[in-house]
């Protein structure tokens, strides 16, 4: 089977394989229409529940993996004000049954289009019933088809403890959508959701992930069919749909990180969705989402505390500066840093120096004499950022530190930008 088809052609082929045999499944006449619940699956308004995305794992042995990301259904009984799937919004709905979802994934994998699976879903009816369907998907893949690869699945808040236990045992990674950092603000935009309930579900899953890691550390052999969430958890927040500032968001995720078991956070900049109560609310700058990802990375990989980050008077990260640069400029007393003698921890705080380049610097300076910017660049240092914060043998490498380029307006002002309404949100599949 050719792998050079475009995404639309791949989706069309996979959808033709989705229906059950009695509805005209594999081998069906392609001229015949799909059953009603699948007929609109490829339309934009139905959120096109298929997507192929290549992700890169972290760590020294980072590998690329292509995931088939599937929205099992965009039908939902919740009426969140910002969501394209909200109950009262007129739109084509689509639904994949567990057996169909499995068939689609295995077909895509057999054609070499993906190695792993990411599943999310709307909530049509009771969360407990939807969770049973998700569990059925994972049981079919693990127990019937003996699939040992990567599976990431969303856990729905408020489901039963036994369901959390079962799906965490079967998944490689699980995630819970927080949506907002403040319970009062969440209720304002999602009246049927409760942050306390969501956090209870998160803690249930976290305890299972942590227990599995403790068993692995004690020598229990890994079971590829029962990975137990070994890749950790993720959580998602919608940025800008509520008054939560970046300081509040960062504080909440730092609080949750402290309990362990969470791999990273996902952020989705708010987009006004057509035919929703928030369609007239201004979109959140995508750069704000990006700054939060950078801040999150500083906390997880660089040892920054939430209280160390630099926020503006409104409690938000400056859009015009990388958070690491903003922190460095706010602490002139800590710079410049001497390349030849600084500890790895101090080097890691320099803009333009990451964990890998810090390790290389320390190793290289013990074997040779570093003489200038060219030597630093060879070791992975981004010298356009780092030079103003460093000395080499007591000599300043650059007389000026970071300076902002002047513009006609600030990035956060977005002067003259048109108000755009969307049919879907870029954050649907995170």
C-alpha positions as CSV (number, residue, x, y, z in Angstrom):
1,X,0.0,0.0,0.0
2,X,1.4,3.4,-1.0
3,X,2.4,5.7,1.9
4,X,2.6,8.9,-0.2
5,X,-1.2,9.6,0.0
6,X,-2.1,13.0,1.4
7,X,-3.9,13.2,4.7
8,X,-7.4,13.6,3.2
9,X,-6.9,10.4,1.1
10,X,-5.7,8.5,4.1
11,X,-8.7,9.6,6.2
12,X,-11.1,8.7,3.4
13,X,-9.6,5.2,3.1
14,X,-9.6,4.6,6.9
15,X,-13.2,5.8,7.1
16,X,-14.2,3.3,4.4
17,X,-12.8,0.6,6.7
18,X,-14.6,1.9,9.8
19,X,-18.1,0.6,9.4
20,X,-19.1,-2.8,10.8
21,X,-19.6,-5.7,8.4
22,X,-23.4,-5.6,8.5
23,X,-23.1,-1.9,7.6
24,X,-20.7,-2.6,4.7
25,X,-17.4,-2.8,6.5
26,X,-14.1,-4.0,4.9
27,X,-14.8,-5.0,1.3
28,X,-17.8,-2.8,1.1
29,X,-18.9,-1.1,-2.1
30,X,-17.1,2.4,-1.9
31,X,-19.9,4.0,-3.9
32,X,-22.3,3.2,-1.0
33,X,-22.6,5.9,1.7
34,X,-21.4,5.3,5.2
35,X,-23.9,4.9,8.0
36,X,-25.3,8.2,9.3
37,X,-23.2,8.3,12.5
38,X,-20.0,8.2,10.3
39,X,-21.1,10.0,7.3
40,X,-19.9,13.5,8.4
41,X,-16.7,12.3,10.0
42,X,-14.4,14.1,7.5
43,X,-16.2,17.4,7.6
44,X,-14.5,20.3,9.4
45,X,-17.6,21.0,11.4
46,X,-17.4,17.4,12.8
47,X,-13.8,18.2,14.0
48,X,-12.4,15.5,11.6
49,X,-11.7,12.9,14.3
50,X,-8.6,11.6,12.6
51,X,-5.2,13.2,12.6
52,X,-1.6,12.0,12.1
53,X,1.0,13.7,14.1
54,X,4.7,13.0,14.6
55,X,5.9,13.6,18.2
56,X,9.4,13.4,19.6
57,X,10.1,11.8,22.9
58,X,12.3,13.6,25.5
59,X,15.6,12.4,26.9
60,X,19.0,11.4,25.6
61,X,17.5,8.6,23.4
62,X,14.8,10.8,21.9
63,X,12.8,9.1,19.1
64,X,10.2,10.2,16.7
65,X,6.8,8.5,16.8
66,X,3.8,9.1,14.6
67,X,0.5,8.9,16.4
68,X,-3.0,8.4,15.0
69,X,-5.1,10.8,17.0
70,X,-8.7,10.0,17.1
71,X,-11.7,11.8,18.5
72,X,-14.0,8.9,19.2
73,X,-17.1,11.1,19.1
74,X,-17.8,14.9,18.9
75,X,-21.2,14.4,20.4
76,X,-21.4,15.8,23.9
77,X,-24.0,16.4,26.6
78,X,-22.0,19.2,28.2
79,X,-22.6,22.8,27.2
80,X,-19.2,24.5,27.8
81,X,-19.4,28.1,26.5
82,X,-16.1,27.9,24.6
83,X,-16.2,24.4,23.2
84,X,-17.0,23.6,19.5
85,X,-18.6,20.3,20.6
86,X,-21.0,21.9,23.1
87,X,-24.5,20.3,23.3
88,X,-26.5,23.2,21.9
89,X,-24.3,23.9,18.9
90,X,-25.7,22.9,15.5
91,X,-23.1,20.8,13.8
92,X,-22.6,17.4,12.2
93,X,-21.9,14.8,14.7
94,X,-20.0,11.6,14.3
95,X,-19.4,8.5,16.4
96,X,-16.9,5.6,16.2
97,X,-17.8,2.4,18.1
98,X,-14.8,0.8,20.0
99,X,-14.5,-2.1,17.5
100,X,-14.5,0.4,14.6
101,X,-11.8,2.6,16.2
102,X,-9.6,-0.4,16.7
103,X,-10.1,-1.5,13.1
104,X,-9.2,2.0,11.9
105,X,-6.0,2.1,14.0
106,X,-4.8,-1.3,13.0
107,X,-5.4,-0.5,9.3
108,X,-3.4,2.7,9.6
109,X,-0.6,0.9,11.5
110,X,-0.5,-1.9,8.9
111,X,0.1,0.7,6.2
112,X,3.0,2.3,8.1
113,X,1.1,5.6,8.7
114,X,1.5,5.5,12.5
115,X,3.1,3.6,15.4
116,X,0.9,4.7,18.3
117,X,-2.5,5.9,19.2
118,X,-4.0,9.0,21.0
119,X,-7.7,8.8,21.9
120,X,-9.9,11.6,23.1
121,X,-13.7,12.0,23.1
122,X,-16.8,14.1,23.7
123,X,-19.1,13.0,26.4
124,X,-22.5,12.0,25.0
125,X,-24.4,11.0,28.1
126,X,-22.9,9.7,31.3
127,X,-19.0,9.8,31.6
128,X,-19.1,6.3,33.1
129,X,-20.6,4.8,29.9
130,X,-18.1,6.7,27.7
131,X,-15.2,5.5,29.9
132,X,-16.4,1.9,29.4
133,X,-16.1,2.4,25.7
134,X,-12.6,3.7,26.0
135,X,-11.6,0.8,28.2
136,X,-13.1,-1.6,25.6
137,X,-10.8,0.0,22.9
138,X,-7.7,-0.6,25.0
139,X,-8.7,-4.1,26.0
140,X,-9.3,-5.1,22.4
141,X,-5.9,-3.7,21.4
142,X,-3.9,-5.1,24.3
143,X,-5.6,-8.5,24.9
144,X,-7.1,-9.5,21.5
145,X,-4.6,-7.9,19.1
146,X,-1.6,-8.0,21.5
147,X,-0.6,-4.5,20.6
148,X,2.4,-3.5,22.8
149,X,3.0,0.0,21.5
150,X,2.2,3.5,22.7
151,X,-1.4,4.4,23.7
152,X,-2.4,7.8,25.2
153,X,-5.9,8.2,26.4
154,X,-8.0,10.9,28.1
155,X,-9.6,10.1,31.4
156,X,-12.9,11.7,32.0
157,X,-13.4,13.5,35.3
158,X,-15.8,12.0,37.7
159,X,-15.7,8.4,36.5
160,X,-15.5,5.4,38.9
161,X,-12.3,4.5,40.7
162,X,-12.3,1.0,39.1
163,X,-12.4,2.6,35.6
164,X,-9.4,4.8,36.4
165,X,-7.5,1.8,37.6
166,X,-8.3,-0.3,34.6
167,X,-7.6,2.3,31.9
168,X,-4.3,3.4,33.6
169,X,-3.2,-0.2,33.7
170,X,-3.7,-0.5,29.9
171,X,-2.4,2.9,28.8
172,X,1.1,4.1,28.3
173,X,0.1,7.7,29.2
174,X,-3.1,9.1,30.6
175,X,-4.3,12.7,30.7
176,X,-6.9,14.8,32.4
177,X,-8.2,18.1,31.1
178,X,-8.3,20.8,33.9
179,X,-9.4,23.5,31.5
180,X,-8.9,26.2,34.1
181,X,-6.7,26.8,37.1
182,X,-9.5,28.2,39.3
183,X,-12.7,26.4,40.1
184,X,-14.8,29.5,40.2
185,X,-13.6,30.6,36.8
186,X,-14.1,27.1,35.3
187,X,-17.8,27.1,36.5
188,X,-18.3,30.4,34.7
189,X,-17.4,29.0,31.3
190,X,-18.3,25.3,31.9
191,X,-21.3,25.2,34.3
192,X,-21.5,21.4,34.4
193,X,-17.9,20.9,35.2
194,X,-16.3,21.0,38.7
195,X,-12.5,21.5,39.2
196,X,-12.6,19.6,42.5
197,X,-14.0,16.6,40.8
198,X,-11.4,16.8,38.0
199,X,-8.6,17.1,40.6
200,X,-9.9,14.0,42.4
201,X,-9.8,12.0,39.2
202,X,-6.3,13.3,38.5
203,X,-5.1,12.3,42.0
204,X,-6.6,8.8,41.5
205,X,-4.6,8.3,38.3
206,X,-1.5,9.9,39.7
207,X,-1.4,7.5,42.6
208,X,-1.5,4.6,40.2
209,X,1.2,6.0,38.0
210,X,3.4,6.6,41.1
211,X,2.8,3.1,42.4
212,X,3.8,1.6,39.1
213,X,7.0,3.6,39.0
214,X,7.8,2.5,42.6
215,X,7.3,-1.2,41.6
216,X,9.5,-0.7,38.5
217,X,12.2,0.9,40.7
218,X,12.0,-2.1,43.0
219,X,12.7,-4.4,40.1
220,X,9.3,-5.5,38.8
221,X,9.6,-6.5,35.1
222,X,7.9,-4.2,32.6
223,X,4.7,-5.6,31.0
224,X,4.2,-4.1,27.5
225,X,0.5,-5.1,27.6
226,X,0.0,-3.5,31.0
227,X,2.3,-0.4,31.0
228,X,0.4,1.3,33.9
229,X,0.9,4.8,32.6
230,X,4.6,4.5,32.7
231,X,5.1,7.6,30.4
232,X,3.4,9.7,33.1
233,X,0.4,12.0,32.9
234,X,-0.4,15.2,31.1
235,X,-3.0,17.9,31.8
236,X,-4.5,20.6,29.6
237,X,-5.6,24.1,30.3
238,X,-7.4,26.5,28.0
239,X,-5.6,29.9,28.2
240,X,-7.5,33.1,28.0
241,X,-11.0,31.7,28.2
242,X,-11.1,32.7,31.9
243,X,-9.5,35.6,33.8
244,X,-6.8,33.3,35.2
245,X,-3.4,35.0,34.8
246,X,-0.2,33.2,33.8
247,X,1.0,33.5,37.4
248,X,-2.2,31.6,38.5
249,X,-1.8,29.0,35.8
250,X,1.9,28.4,36.5
251,X,1.3,28.3,40.2
252,X,-1.4,25.6,39.8
253,X,0.7,23.4,37.5
254,X,3.8,23.8,39.8
255,X,1.6,22.7,42.8
256,X,0.5,19.6,40.8
257,X,4.0,18.8,39.6
258,X,5.2,18.7,43.2
259,X,3.1,15.5,43.7
260,X,5.1,13.6,41.0
261,X,3.8,11.5,38.2
262,X,3.0,14.3,35.7
263,X,5.1,14.5,32.6
264,X,4.1,17.9,31.3
265,X,1.2,20.3,30.8
266,X,-0.6,21.2,27.6
267,X,-1.9,24.7,26.9
268,X,-4.5,25.7,24.3
269,X,-4.9,29.4,23.5
270,X,-8.6,30.3,23.5
271,X,-10.2,30.7,20.1
272,X,-13.7,32.1,19.7
273,X,-15.8,29.4,18.2
274,X,-18.7,30.3,15.9
275,X,-22.2,29.8,17.3
276,X,-21.1,29.6,20.9
277,X,-21.7,32.1,23.8
278,X,-18.1,33.2,23.6
279,X,-17.9,33.8,19.9
280,X,-17.4,37.5,20.4
281,X,-14.6,37.2,22.9
282,X,-11.2,38.1,21.5
283,X,-8.8,35.3,20.7
284,X,-5.8,34.8,23.0
285,X,-2.5,35.5,21.3
286,X,-0.8,32.2,20.3
287,X,2.4,33.7,21.7
288,X,0.9,33.6,25.2
289,X,0.4,29.8,24.8
290,X,4.0,29.5,23.6
291,X,5.4,31.5,26.5
292,X,3.6,29.2,28.9
293,X,5.1,26.1,27.2
294,X,8.5,27.8,27.7
295,X,7.9,28.5,31.3
296,X,6.6,25.0,31.9
297,X,9.9,23.7,30.3
298,X,12.0,25.9,32.6
299,X,10.3,24.4,35.6
300,X,10.6,20.8,34.4
301,X,14.0,20.7,32.8
302,X,15.9,23.7,34.3
303,X,14.9,23.7,37.9
304,X,13.1,27.0,37.9
305,X,10.5,27.6,40.6
306,X,7.1,29.1,39.8
307,X,8.0,32.1,42.0
308,X,11.2,32.8,40.1
309,X,9.6,33.6,36.8
310,X,9.2,37.2,35.7
311,X,5.6,38.4,35.3
312,X,4.2,41.7,34.3
313,X,1.9,43.9,36.4
314,X,-1.1,41.9,35.2
315,X,0.5,38.6,36.3
316,X,1.3,37.4,32.8
317,X,4.5,36.4,31.2
318,X,5.9,39.1,28.9
319,X,5.1,38.3,25.3
320,X,8.1,40.2,24.0
321,X,10.7,38.1,25.9
322,X,11.5,34.5,26.3
323,X,10.8,33.7,30.0
324,X,14.5,32.7,30.6
325,X,15.7,35.9,29.2
326,X,13.1,37.9,31.2
327,X,14.4,36.2,34.4
328,X,18.0,36.9,33.6
329,X,17.4,40.6,32.9
330,X,15.5,40.8,36.2
331,X,18.6,39.5,38.1
332,X,21.6,41.5,36.8
333,X,23.4,40.7,40.1
334,X,23.8,37.1,39.0
335,X,25.6,37.9,35.7
336,X,28.0,37.7,33.9
337,X,28.8,34.0,34.4
338,X,32.3,32.8,33.8
339,X,32.3,29.9,31.3
340,X,35.5,28.3,32.5
341,X,34.6,27.9,36.2
342,X,30.8,28.2,36.6
343,X,28.9,25.2,38.0
344,X,26.6,23.3,35.7
345,X,23.6,24.7,37.6
346,X,24.8,28.3,37.0
347,X,25.5,27.6,33.3
348,X,22.0,26.2,33.0
349,X,20.5,29.5,34.1
350,X,22.2,31.4,31.2
351,X,19.9,32.2,28.2
352,X,21.0,30.2,25.2
353,X,22.5,27.3,27.3
354,X,20.4,24.1,27.7
355,X,21.0,20.9,29.6
356,X,23.0,19.2,26.8
357,X,25.2,22.3,26.0
358,X,25.8,22.8,29.7
359,X,27.1,19.2,30.0
360,X,29.2,19.6,26.9
361,X,30.7,22.8,28.2
362,X,31.7,21.3,31.5
363,X,33.2,18.2,29.8
364,X,35.1,20.2,27.2
365,X,36.6,22.8,29.4
366,X,38.3,20.0,31.4
367,X,40.1,18.9,28.3
368,X,40.8,22.0,26.3
369,X,40.8,25.8,26.5
370,X,37.7,27.5,25.2
371,X,38.7,30.6,23.4
372,X,35.6,32.3,21.9
373,X,32.1,32.3,20.6
374,X,32.9,29.9,17.8
375,X,34.0,27.2,20.4
376,X,30.8,27.7,22.3
377,X,28.6,27.4,19.2
378,X,30.3,24.1,18.4
379,X,29.1,22.9,21.8
380,X,25.5,23.8,21.1
381,X,25.3,27.2,22.9
382,X,23.0,29.8,21.2
383,X,25.5,32.5,21.4
384,X,23.2,35.2,20.1
385,X,21.4,34.9,23.4
386,X,24.1,33.8,25.7
387,X,27.0,36.1,24.8
388,X,25.8,39.1,26.8
389,X,25.5,37.1,29.9
390,X,29.0,35.4,29.8
391,X,32.7,36.0,30.4
392,X,35.4,33.8,29.1
393,X,38.7,34.0,31.0
394,X,37.3,37.2,32.6
395,X,36.6,38.8,29.2
396,X,33.1,39.9,28.3
397,X,32.0,38.1,25.2
398,X,29.5,40.9,24.3
399,X,29.0,44.3,25.8
400,X,25.2,44.3,25.5
401,X,22.8,41.8,26.9
402,X,19.5,41.0,25.4
403,X,17.7,44.0,23.7
404,X,14.2,44.1,22.3
405,X,13.7,45.1,18.7
406,X,11.5,48.2,18.5
407,X,8.2,47.8,16.7
408,X,5.1,49.9,16.0
409,X,3.1,48.1,18.6
410,X,3.5,45.5,21.3
411,X,2.8,41.8,20.5
412,X,0.1,41.7,23.2
413,X,-1.8,44.7,21.7
414,X,-2.6,43.1,18.3
415,X,-3.6,46.5,17.0
416,X,-5.7,46.3,13.9
417,X,-6.0,42.5,14.0
418,X,-9.5,41.4,12.8
419,X,-11.8,39.4,15.0
420,X,-11.8,35.8,13.6
421,X,-14.3,33.2,14.6
422,X,-13.3,29.5,14.2
423,X,-15.3,26.3,13.5
424,X,-12.8,24.3,15.5
425,X,-10.1,24.9,18.0
426,X,-6.4,24.1,17.4
427,X,-6.2,22.6,20.9
428,X,-8.9,19.9,20.4
429,X,-6.4,17.0,20.1
430,X,-3.9,18.0,22.8
